[in-house]
Amino acid sequence: MKPEVRAINSLLDSLSALAGRAWTEKDLSLAIDRWLPMLPRSTREALTGLAVEKLKTDPARMPLAIATFAGVLLKEYDGTPLTLAEWRELRDVISDCADELDMDNVTYAMSLIMDYGAL
């Protein structure tokens, strides 16, 4: 298994565990930092912010959405369906962090975002 896929699966497991109990923003940040150290700090912070918001509004959906965002950012998108709003959230993260992300990853992600009509 590729290291990126292992990291995404481990992140999903960690976030799922957090969604089922009392959590803090620090817990989310630690999980994201632990499994996605290959992403720039600003991107991990943006993902943490999205995770916080999603846990407040849709705790059952948060782990899958954030893990799928990570998959796109790591060029390992597995086809997990995202809503149009989620594609737009991902677009905003990439736009905000593009100068720190690898350009191949940005191109990959923006291509998917365009394919799903969120550009």
N, CA, C and O atoms as CSV, one atom per row, in Angstrom:
chain,resi,resn,atom,element,x,y,z
A,1,MET,N,N,0.844,-1.174,0.000
A,1,MET,CA,C,0.000,0.000,0.000
A,1,MET,C,C,0.892,1.241,0.000
A,1,MET,O,O,1.877,1.316,0.734
A,2,LYS,N,N,0.529,2.204,-0.833
A,2,LYS,CA,C,1.290,3.444,-0.911
A,2,LYS,C,C,1.208,4.198,0.418
A,2,LYS,O,O,0.183,4.150,1.098
A,3,PRO,N,N,2.283,4.891,0.787
A,3,PRO,CA,C,2.270,5.640,2.051
A,3,PRO,C,C,1.139,6.670,2.122
A,3,PRO,O,O,0.561,6.887,3.187
A,4,GLU,N,N,0.826,7.297,0.993
A,4,GLU,CA,C,-0.243,8.300,0.978
A,4,GLU,C,C,-1.588,7.658,1.289
A,4,GLU,O,O,-2.383,8.217,2.045
A,5,VAL,N,N,-1.846,6.497,0.715
A,5,VAL,CA,C,-3.108,5.796,0.948
A,5,VAL,C,C,-3.187,5.338,2.398
A,5,VAL,O,O,-4.244,5.430,3.023
A,6,ARG,N,N,-2.084,4.849,2.930
A,6,ARG,CA,C,-2.042,4.441,4.339
A,6,ARG,C,C,-2.344,5.641,5.235
A,6,ARG,O,O,-3.097,5.520,6.202
A,7,ALA,N,N,-1.764,6.791,4.921
A,7,ALA,CA,C,-1.996,8.001,5.717
A,7,ALA,C,C,-3.460,8.421,5.661
A,7,ALA,O,O,-4.038,8.795,6.681
A,8,ILE,N,N,-4.057,8.361,4.487
A,8,ILE,CA,C,-5.467,8.745,4.334
A,8,ILE,C,C,-6.362,7.797,5.139
A,8,ILE,O,O,-7.276,8.249,5.829
A,9,ASN,N,N,-6.106,6.499,5.057
A,9,ASN,CA,C,-6.897,5.520,5.815
A,9,ASN,C,C,-6.730,5.710,7.323
A,9,ASN,O,O,-7.699,5.612,8.076
A,10,SER,N,N,-5.518,5.978,7.753
A,10,SER,CA,C,-5.267,6.213,9.183
A,10,SER,C,C,-5.938,7.497,9.644
A,10,SER,O,O,-6.474,7.556,10.751
A,11,LEU,N,N,-5.910,8.520,8.806
A,11,LEU,CA,C,-6.593,9.770,9.130
A,11,LEU,C,C,-8.094,9.529,9.274
A,11,LEU,O,O,-8.717,10.013,10.219
A,12,LEU,N,N,-8.671,8.781,8.337
A,12,LEU,CA,C,-10.098,8.470,8.401
A,12,LEU,C,C,-10.435,7.752,9.710
A,12,LEU,O,O,-11.429,8.081,10.359
A,13,ASP,N,N,-9.624,6.786,10.095
A,13,ASP,CA,C,-9.858,6.064,11.354
A,13,ASP,C,C,-9.776,7.004,12.553
A,13,ASP,O,O,-10.624,6.954,13.443
A,14,SER,N,N,-8.755,7.861,12.575
A,14,SER,CA,C,-8.580,8.793,13.694
A,14,SER,C,C,-9.727,9.786,13.784
A,14,SER,O,O,-10.232,10.055,14.874
A,15,LEU,N,N,-10.141,10.329,12.648
A,15,LEU,CA,C,-11.236,11.302,12.650
A,15,LEU,C,C,-12.562,10.645,13.007
A,15,LEU,O,O,-13.396,11.256,13.675
A,16,SER,N,N,-12.761,9.420,12.574
A,16,SER,CA,C,-13.985,8.696,12.924
A,16,SER,C,C,-14.069,8.480,14.435
A,16,SER,O,O,-15.138,8.610,15.032
A,17,ALA,N,N,-12.943,8.152,15.037
A,17,ALA,CA,C,-12.913,7.979,16.487
A,17,ALA,C,C,-13.230,9.290,17.202
A,17,ALA,O,O,-13.951,9.297,18.200
A,18,LEU,N,N,-12.696,10.390,16.698
A,18,LEU,CA,C,-12.963,11.694,17.310
A,18,LEU,C,C,-14.422,12.108,17.156
A,18,LEU,O,O,-15.007,12.693,18.069
A,19,ALA,N,N,-15.006,11.805,16.002
A,19,ALA,CA,C,-16.393,12.209,15.746
A,19,ALA,C,C,-17.362,11.529,16.696
A,19,ALA,O,O,-18.458,12.035,16.936
A,20,GLY,N,N,-16.964,10.387,17.236
A,20,GLY,CA,C,-17.843,9.639,18.119
A,20,GLY,C,C,-17.693,9.959,19.592
A,20,GLY,O,O,-18.311,9.305,20.432
A,21,ARG,N,N,-16.887,10.952,19.919
A,21,ARG,CA,C,-16.698,11.287,21.339
A,21,ARG,C,C,-16.509,12.798,21.470
A,21,ARG,O,O,-16.511,13.534,20.483
A,22,ALA,N,N,-16.348,13.231,22.709
A,22,ALA,CA,C,-16.050,14.642,22.937
A,22,ALA,C,C,-14.689,14.942,22.309
A,22,ALA,O,O,-13.753,14.154,22.449
A,23,TRP,N,N,-14.580,16.051,21.635
A,23,TRP,CA,C,-13.356,16.401,20.911
A,23,TRP,C,C,-13.054,17.874,21.109
A,23,TRP,O,O,-13.913,18.665,21.497
A,24,THR,N,N,-11.809,18.215,20.830
A,24,THR,CA,C,-11.401,19.613,20.835
A,24,THR,C,C,-10.747,19.908,19.483
A,24,THR,O,O,-10.379,18.991,18.748
A,25,GLU,N,N,-10.609,21.167,19.174
A,25,GLU,CA,C,-9.926,21.549,17.948
A,25,GLU,C,C,-8.487,21.030,17.957
A,25,GLU,O,O,-7.949,20.653,16.915
A,26,LYS,N,N,-7.875,21.014,19.129
A,26,LYS,CA,C,-6.508,20.500,19.246
A,26,LYS,C,C,-6.452,19.021,18.873
A,26,LYS,O,O,-5.500,18.584,18.226
A,27,ASP,N,N,-7.467,18.241,19.275
A,27,ASP,CA,C,-7.522,16.825,18.901
A,27,ASP,C,C,-7.536,16.663,17.386
A,27,ASP,O,O,-6.831,15.821,16.830
A,28,LEU,N,N,-8.350,17.483,16.729
A,28,LEU,CA,C,-8.437,17.421,15.263
A,28,LEU,C,C,-7.107,17.815,14.628
A,28,LEU,O,O,-6.629,17.162,13.700
A,29,SER,N,N,-6.529,18.877,15.136
A,29,SER,CA,C,-5.253,19.350,14.607
A,29,SER,C,C,-4.165,18.289,14.761
A,29,SER,O,O,-3.382,18.062,13.839
A,30,LEU,N,N,-4.118,17.646,15.916
A,30,LEU,CA,C,-3.109,16.606,16.147
A,30,LEU,C,C,-3.288,15.427,15.195
A,30,LEU,O,O,-2.308,14.891,14.678
A,31,ALA,N,N,-4.527,15.024,14.963
A,31,ALA,CA,C,-4.782,13.906,14.047
A,31,ALA,C,C,-4.360,14.271,12.621
A,31,ALA,O,O,-3.713,13.476,11.938
A,32,ILE,N,N,-4.723,15.455,12.183
A,32,ILE,CA,C,-4.376,15.887,10.829
A,32,ILE,C,C,-2.869,16.059,10.692
A,32,ILE,O,O,-2.285,15.643,9.691
A,33,ASP,N,N,-2.240,16.666,11.685
A,33,ASP,CA,C,-0.778,16.839,11.646
A,33,ASP,C,C,-0.054,15.488,11.665
A,33,ASP,O,O,0.960,15.310,10.989
A,34,ARG,N,N,-0.582,14.549,12.439
A,34,ARG,CA,C,0.076,13.245,12.553
A,34,ARG,C,C,0.063,12.483,11.231
A,34,ARG,O,O,1.072,11.896,10.839
A,35,TRP,N,N,-1.073,12.493,10.548
A,35,TRP,CA,C,-1.208,11.666,9.354
A,35,TRP,C,C,-0.908,12.388,8.051
A,35,TRP,O,O,-0.737,11.746,7.015
A,36,LEU,N,N,-0.842,13.711,8.088
A,36,LEU,CA,C,-0.585,14.465,6.852
A,36,LEU,C,C,0.612,15.409,6.969
A,36,LEU,O,O,0.526,16.559,6.537
A,37,PRO,N,N,1.718,14.952,7.541
A,37,PRO,CA,C,2.862,15.861,7.697
A,37,PRO,C,C,3.461,16.286,6.355
A,37,PRO,O,O,4.227,17.247,6.298
A,38,MET,N,N,3.120,15.583,5.283
A,38,MET,CA,C,3.657,15.915,3.970
A,38,MET,C,C,2.974,17.141,3.355
A,38,MET,O,O,3.452,17.687,2.361
A,39,LEU,N,N,1.861,17.567,3.946
A,39,LEU,CA,C,1.183,18.773,3.465
A,39,LEU,C,C,1.706,19.985,4.227
A,39,LEU,O,O,2.092,19.872,5.390
A,40,PRO,N,N,1.718,21.142,3.571
A,40,PRO,CA,C,2.180,22.358,4.256
A,40,PRO,C,C,1.310,22.685,5.471
A,40,PRO,O,O,0.128,22.343,5.516
A,41,ARG,N,N,1.907,23.340,6.434
A,41,ARG,CA,C,1.214,23.719,7.671
A,41,ARG,C,C,-0.090,24.475,7.364
A,41,ARG,O,O,-1.120,24.196,7.978
A,42,SER,N,N,-0.054,25.422,6.428
A,42,SER,CA,C,-1.259,26.208,6.130
A,42,SER,C,C,-2.394,25.318,5.621
A,42,SER,O,O,-3.560,25.568,5.923
A,43,THR,N,N,-2.064,24.305,4.867
A,43,THR,CA,C,-3.075,23.388,4.341
A,43,THR,C,C,-3.651,22.540,5.472
A,43,THR,O,O,-4.861,22.323,5.532
A,44,ARG,N,N,-2.797,22.067,6.358
A,44,ARG,CA,C,-3.274,21.285,7.504
A,44,ARG,C,C,-4.159,22.145,8.407
A,44,ARG,O,O,-5.159,21.664,8.941
A,45,GLU,N,N,-3.795,23.400,8.575
A,45,GLU,CA,C,-4.625,24.303,9.387
A,45,GLU,C,C,-5.982,24.534,8.734
A,45,GLU,O,O,-7.004,24.562,9.419
A,46,ALA,N,N,-5.997,24.697,7.421
A,46,ALA,CA,C,-7.261,24.877,6.703
A,46,ALA,C,C,-8.135,23.622,6.833
A,46,ALA,O,O,-9.345,23.727,7.034
A,47,LEU,N,N,-7.529,22.452,6.719
A,47,LEU,CA,C,-8.286,21.204,6.874
A,47,LEU,C,C,-8.827,21.070,8.297
A,47,LEU,O,O,-9.942,20.587,8.495
A,48,THR,N,N,-8.046,21.493,9.279
A,48,THR,CA,C,-8.513,21.461,10.665
A,48,THR,C,C,-9.729,22.372,10.827
A,48,THR,O,O,-10.714,21.991,11.460
A,49,GLY,N,N,-9.661,23.563,10.260
A,49,GLY,CA,C,-10.800,24.477,10.328
A,49,GLY,C,C,-12.059,23.890,9.695
A,49,GLY,O,O,-13.154,24.015,10.242
A,50,LEU,N,N,-11.893,23.250,8.540
A,50,LEU,CA,C,-13.033,22.601,7.898
A,50,LEU,C,C,-13.568,21.454,8.753
A,50,LEU,O,O,-14.780,21.266,8.860
A,51,ALA,N,N,-12.665,20.694,9.355
A,51,ALA,CA,C,-13.083,19.578,10.209
A,51,ALA,C,C,-13.895,20.079,11.400
A,51,ALA,O,O,-14.903,19.475,11.764
A,52,VAL,N,N,-13.463,21.171,12.000
A,52,VAL,CA,C,-14.201,21.753,13.130
A,52,VAL,C,C,-15.618,22.119,12.698
A,52,VAL,O,O,-16.589,21.774,13.372
A,53,GLU,N,N,-15.729,22.814,11.577
A,53,GLU,CA,C,-17.052,23.227,11.089
A,53,GLU,C,C,-17.920,22.031,10.747
A,53,GLU,O,O,-19.106,22.011,11.076
A,54,LYS,N,N,-17.343,21.038,10.093
A,54,LYS,CA,C,-18.115,19.859,9.710
A,54,LYS,C,C,-18.540,19.040,10.933
A,54,LYS,O,O,-19.627,18.462,10.937
A,55,LEU,N,N,-17.704,18.985,11.960
A,55,LEU,CA,C,-18.104,18.266,13.172
A,55,LEU,C,C,-19.287,18.946,13.847
A,55,LEU,O,O,-20.120,18.279,14.461
A,56,LYS,N,N,-19.366,20.258,13.738
A,56,LYS,CA,C,-20.486,20.987,14.331
A,56,LYS,C,C,-21.771,20.777,13.532
A,56,LYS,O,O,-22.855,20.681,14.108
A,57,THR,N,N,-21.649,20.705,12.206
A,57,THR,CA,C,-22.839,20.637,11.361
A,57,THR,C,C,-23.219,19.227,10.935
A,57,THR,O,O,-24.405,18.923,10.805
A,58,ASP,N,N,-22.239,18.367,10.719
A,58,ASP,CA,C,-22.512,17.014,10.238
A,58,ASP,C,C,-21.407,16.064,10.700
A,58,ASP,O,O,-20.552,15.669,9.908
A,59,PRO,N,N,-21.429,15.699,11.985
A,59,PRO,CA,C,-20.344,14.890,12.532
A,59,PRO,C,C,-20.155,13.545,11.826
A,59,PRO,O,O,-19.033,13.049,11.735
A,60,ALA,N,N,-21.228,12.961,11.334
A,60,ALA,CA,C,-21.108,11.667,10.662
A,60,ALA,C,C,-20.375,11.798,9.325
A,60,ALA,O,O,-19.701,10.861,8.897
A,61,ARG,N,N,-20.498,12.927,8.678
A,61,ARG,CA,C,-19.905,13.144,7.359
A,61,ARG,C,C,-18.449,13.612,7.438
A,61,ARG,O,O,-17.665,13.355,6.524
A,62,MET,N,N,-18.090,14.293,8.521
A,62,MET,CA,C,-16.770,14.926,8.613
A,62,MET,C,C,-15.605,14.004,8.320
A,62,MET,O,O,-14.764,14.371,7.498
A,63,PRO,N,N,-15.490,12.818,8.939
A,63,PRO,CA,C,-14.291,12.006,8.694
A,63,PRO,C,C,-14.093,11.660,7.219
A,63,PRO,O,O,-12.982,11.760,6.698
A,64,LEU,N,N,-15.159,11.257,6.557
A,64,LEU,CA,C,-15.047,10.876,5.150
A,64,LEU,C,C,-14.708,12.074,4.272
A,64,LEU,O,O,-13.876,11.967,3.372
A,65,ALA,N,N,-15.345,13.212,4.527
A,65,ALA,CA,C,-15.081,14.401,3.714
A,65,ALA,C,C,-13.627,14.860,3.868
A,65,ALA,O,O,-12.958,15.127,2.869
A,66,ILE,N,N,-13.141,14.952,5.085
A,66,ILE,CA,C,-11.770,15.424,5.309
A,66,ILE,C,C,-10.758,14.426,4.751
A,66,ILE,O,O,-9.761,14.832,4.154
A,67,ALA,N,N,-10.996,13.138,4.934
A,67,ALA,CA,C,-10.091,12.133,4.365
A,67,ALA,C,C,-10.106,12.189,2.839
A,67,ALA,O,O,-9.072,11.994,2.201
A,68,THR,N,N,-11.259,12.452,2.259
A,68,THR,CA,C,-11.344,12.573,0.798
A,68,THR,C,C,-10.615,13.825,0.327
A,68,THR,O,O,-9.929,13.789,-0.694
A,69,PHE,N,N,-10.751,14.929,1.052
A,69,PHE,CA,C,-9.984,16.136,0.718
A,69,PHE,C,C,-8.494,15.818,0.720
A,69,PHE,O,O,-7.762,16.222,-0.184
A,70,ALA,N,N,-8.052,15.090,1.746
A,70,ALA,CA,C,-6.638,14.716,1.827
A,70,ALA,C,C,-6.242,13.866,0.630
A,70,ALA,O,O,-5.159,14.042,0.073
A,71,GLY,N,N,-7.107,12.954,0.237
A,71,GLY,CA,C,-6.827,12.128,-0.933
A,71,GLY,C,C,-6.637,12.946,-2.189
A,71,GLY,O,O,-5.734,12.676,-2.981
A,72,VAL,N,N,-7.478,13.939,-2.375
A,72,VAL,CA,C,-7.333,14.820,-3.546
A,72,VAL,C,C,-6.026,15.591,-3.448
A,72,VAL,O,O,-5.287,15.685,-4.428
A,73,LEU,N,N,-5.738,16.141,-2.281
A,73,LEU,CA,C,-4.512,16.931,-2.109
A,73,LEU,C,C,-3.244,16.103,-2.308
A,73,LEU,O,O,-2.193,16.644,-2.653
A,74,LEU,N,N,-3.343,14.794,-2.090
A,74,LEU,CA,C,-2.188,13.906,-2.242
A,74,LEU,C,C,-2.217,13.140,-3.567
A,74,LEU,O,O,-1.449,12.197,-3.760
A,75,LYS,N,N,-3.097,13.545,-4.467
A,75,LYS,CA,C,-3.245,12.907,-5.785
A,75,LYS,C,C,-3.623,11.439,-5.656
A,75,LYS,O,O,-3.143,10.590,-6.408
A,76,GLU,N,N,-4.490,11.156,-4.694
A,76,GLU,CA,C,-4.955,9.791,-4.450
A,76,GLU,C,C,-6.470,9.751,-4.312
A,76,GLU,O,O,-6.996,9.013,-3.479
A,77,TYR,N,N,-7.176,10.536,-5.118
A,77,TYR,CA,C,-8.637,10.559,-5.038
A,77,TYR,C,C,-9.190,9.205,-5.457
A,77,TYR,O,O,-8.848,8.683,-6.519
A,78,ASP,N,N,-10.049,8.641,-4.611
A,78,ASP,CA,C,-10.579,7.299,-4.845
A,78,ASP,C,C,-11.999,7.281,-5.395
A,78,ASP,O,O,-12.614,6.219,-5.492
A,79,GLY,N,N,-12.521,8.442,-5.752
A,79,GLY,CA,C,-13.864,8.507,-6.313
A,79,GLY,C,C,-14.966,8.665,-5.291
A,79,GLY,O,O,-16.144,8.645,-5.650
A,80,THR,N,N,-14.616,8.823,-4.027
A,80,THR,CA,C,-15.628,9.039,-3.000
A,80,THR,C,C,-16.435,10.280,-3.351
A,80,THR,O,O,-15.864,11.348,-3.573
A,81,PRO,N,N,-17.763,10.151,-3.403
A,81,PRO,CA,C,-18.576,11.308,-3.789
A,81,PRO,C,C,-18.491,12.443,-2.764
A,81,PRO,O,O,-18.566,12.224,-1.555
A,82,LEU,N,N,-18.337,13.637,-3.279
A,82,LEU,CA,C,-18.409,14.857,-2.477
A,82,LEU,C,C,-19.560,15.694,-3.013
A,82,LEU,O,O,-19.886,15.635,-4.198
A,83,THR,N,N,-20.166,16.467,-2.134
A,83,THR,CA,C,-21.216,17.377,-2.583
A,83,THR,C,C,-20.570,18.550,-3.318
A,83,THR,O,O,-19.363,18.768,-3.213
A,84,LEU,N,N,-21.369,19.292,-4.050
A,84,LEU,CA,C,-20.860,20.476,-4.733
A,84,LEU,C,C,-20.278,21.456,-3.719
A,84,LEU,O,O,-19.240,22.068,-3.972
A,85,ALA,N,N,-20.941,21.606,-2.574
A,85,ALA,CA,C,-20.434,22.507,-1.522
A,85,ALA,C,C,-19.070,22.039,-1.018
A,85,ALA,O,O,-18.194,22.863,-0.754
A,86,GLU,N,N,-18.882,20.730,-0.884
A,86,GLU,CA,C,-17.597,20.208,-0.426
A,86,GLU,C,C,-16.511,20.428,-1.471
A,86,GLU,O,O,-15.380,20.765,-1.122
A,87,TRP,N,N,-16.838,20.243,-2.749
A,87,TRP,CA,C,-15.854,20.543,-3.798
A,87,TRP,C,C,-15.462,22.019,-3.737
A,87,TRP,O,O,-14.302,22.369,-3.955
A,88,ARG,N,N,-16.425,22.870,-3.444
A,88,ARG,CA,C,-16.118,24.302,-3.335
A,88,ARG,C,C,-15.253,24.597,-2.112
A,88,ARG,O,O,-14.365,25.448,-2.169
A,89,GLU,N,N,-15.508,23.901,-1.017
A,89,GLU,CA,C,-14.650,24.062,0.165
A,89,GLU,C,C,-13.220,23.665,-0.165
A,89,GLU,O,O,-12.273,24.359,0.204
A,90,LEU,N,N,-13.072,22.557,-0.855
A,90,LEU,CA,C,-11.740,22.098,-1.249
A,90,LEU,C,C,-11.086,23.092,-2.198
A,90,LEU,O,O,-9.895,23.379,-2.082
A,91,ARG,N,N,-11.863,23.613,-3.128
A,91,ARG,CA,C,-11.353,24.631,-4.053
A,91,ARG,C,C,-10.803,25.827,-3.282
A,91,ARG,O,O,-9.735,26.342,-3.609
A,92,ASP,N,N,-11.526,26.261,-2.271
A,92,ASP,CA,C,-11.090,27.415,-1.485
A,92,ASP,C,C,-9.796,27.118,-0.723
A,92,ASP,O,O,-8.916,27.973,-0.628
A,93,VAL,N,N,-9.687,25.905,-0.182
A,93,VAL,CA,C,-8.450,25.515,0.518
A,93,VAL,C,C,-7.282,25.564,-0.460
A,93,VAL,O,O,-6.227,26.118,-0.150
A,94,ILE,N,N,-7.472,24.991,-1.623
A,94,ILE,CA,C,-6.389,24.953,-2.611
A,94,ILE,C,C,-6.037,26.354,-3.078
A,94,ILE,O,O,-4.859,26.675,-3.232
A,95,SER,N,N,-7.025,27.180,-3.302
A,95,SER,CA,C,-6.759,28.562,-3.714
A,95,SER,C,C,-5.970,29.314,-2.641
A,95,SER,O,O,-5.047,30.068,-2.949
A,96,ASP,N,N,-6.343,29.100,-1.389
A,96,ASP,CA,C,-5.664,29.791,-0.294
A,96,ASP,C,C,-4.243,29.281,-0.059
A,96,ASP,O,O,-3.380,30.032,0.396
A,97,CYS,N,N,-4.002,28.013,-0.367
A,97,CYS,CA,C,-2.712,27.381,-0.035
A,97,CYS,C,C,-1.878,27.039,-1.268
A,97,CYS,O,O,-0.831,26.404,-1.138
A,98,ALA,N,N,-2.309,27.438,-2.442
A,98,ALA,CA,C,-1.661,27.009,-3.692
A,98,ALA,C,C,-0.180,27.361,-3.755
A,98,ALA,O,O,0.613,26.609,-4.321
A,99,ASP,N,N,0.196,28.496,-3.178
A,99,ASP,CA,C,1.597,28.900,-3.272
A,99,ASP,C,C,2.525,27.996,-2.452
A,99,ASP,O,O,3.738,28.011,-2.662
A,100,GLU,N,N,1.973,27.212,-1.523
A,100,GLU,CA,C,2.791,26.308,-0.715
A,100,GLU,C,C,2.663,24.844,-1.129
A,100,GLU,O,O,3.457,24.005,-0.703
A,101,LEU,N,N,1.669,24.536,-1.955
A,101,LEU,CA,C,1.456,23.166,-2.400
A,101,LEU,C,C,2.277,22.881,-3.653
A,101,LEU,O,O,2.604,23.789,-4.417
A,102,ASP,N,N,2.599,21.621,-3.848
A,102,ASP,CA,C,3.276,21.192,-5.064
A,102,ASP,C,C,2.362,21.482,-6.257
A,102,ASP,O,O,1.172,21.173,-6.214
A,103,MET,N,N,2.908,22.069,-7.310
A,103,MET,CA,C,2.093,22.490,-8.444
A,103,MET,C,C,1.412,21.307,-9.136
A,103,MET,O,O,0.308,21.466,-9.656
A,104,ASP,N,N,2.029,20.142,-9.158
A,104,ASP,CA,C,1.371,18.961,-9.731
A,104,ASP,C,C,0.115,18.594,-8.940
A,104,ASP,O,O,-0.897,18.201,-9.519
A,105,ASN,N,N,0.187,18.723,-7.628
A,105,ASN,CA,C,-0.962,18.426,-6.784
A,105,ASN,C,C,-2.069,19.456,-6.992
A,105,ASN,O,O,-3.249,19.107,-7.024
A,106,VAL,N,N,-1.691,20.713,-7.133
A,106,VAL,CA,C,-2.671,21.770,-7.385
A,106,VAL,C,C,-3.371,21.516,-8.717
A,106,VAL,O,O,-4.595,21.610,-8.808
A,107,THR,N,N,-2.602,21.200,-9.737
A,107,THR,CA,C,-3.170,20.933,-11.060
A,107,THR,C,C,-4.126,19.744,-11.015
A,107,THR,O,O,-5.221,19.796,-11.576
A,108,TYR,N,N,-3.708,18.679,-10.348
A,108,TYR,CA,C,-4.544,17.482,-10.197
A,108,TYR,C,C,-5.860,17.839,-9.512
A,108,TYR,O,O,-6.937,17.494,-9.998
A,109,ALA,N,N,-5.765,18.528,-8.389
A,109,ALA,CA,C,-6.953,18.875,-7.610
A,109,ALA,C,C,-7.874,19.818,-8.387
A,109,ALA,O,O,-9.089,19.619,-8.408
A,110,MET,N,N,-7.311,20.825,-9.015
A,110,MET,CA,C,-8.145,21.782,-9.751
A,110,MET,C,C,-8.815,21.119,-10.952
A,110,MET,O,O,-9.922,21.501,-11.329
A,111,SER,N,N,-8.165,20.145,-11.547
A,111,SER,CA,C,-8.772,19.398,-12.642
A,111,SER,C,C,-10.014,18.647,-12.146
A,111,SER,O,O,-11.057,18.662,-12.801
A,112,LEU,N,N,-9.896,17.996,-10.996
A,112,LEU,CA,C,-11.050,17.313,-10.416
A,112,LEU,C,C,-12.151,18.298,-10.047
A,112,LEU,O,O,-13.330,18.046,-10.293
A,113,ILE,N,N,-11.762,19.402,-9.465
A,113,ILE,CA,C,-12.730,20.419,-9.065
A,113,ILE,C,C,-13.495,20.936,-10.280
A,113,ILE,O,O,-14.707,21.144,-10.220
A,114,MET,N,N,-12.784,21.139,-11.364
A,114,MET,CA,C,-13.431,21.576,-12.606
A,114,MET,C,C,-14.355,20.477,-13.144
A,114,MET,O,O,-15.474,20.761,-13.570
A,115,ASP,N,N,-13.894,19.239,-13.124
A,115,ASP,CA,C,-14.707,18.117,-13.601
A,115,ASP,C,C,-16.029,18.008,-12.828
A,115,ASP,O,O,-17.053,17.627,-13.395
A,116,TYR,N,N,-16.002,18.338,-11.552
A,116,TYR,CA,C,-17.201,18.240,-10.714
A,116,TYR,C,C,-17.992,19.545,-10.636
A,116,TYR,O,O,-18.920,19.667,-9.836
A,117,GLY,N,N,-17.619,20.523,-11.472
A,117,GLY,CA,C,-18.404,21.746,-11.609
A,117,GLY,C,C,-18.290,22.731,-10.483
A,117,GLY,O,O,-19.202,23.532,-10.279
A,118,ALA,N,N,-17.207,22.705,-9.743
A,118,ALA,CA,C,-17.083,23.591,-8.590
A,118,ALA,C,C,-16.096,24.738,-8.830
A,118,ALA,O,O,-15.691,25.416,-7.886
A,119,LEU,N,N,-15.717,24.950,-10.064
A,119,LEU,CA,C,-14.749,26.015,-10.337
A,119,LEU,C,C,-15.370,27.334,-10.503
A,119,LEU,O,O,-14.672,28.320,-10.737
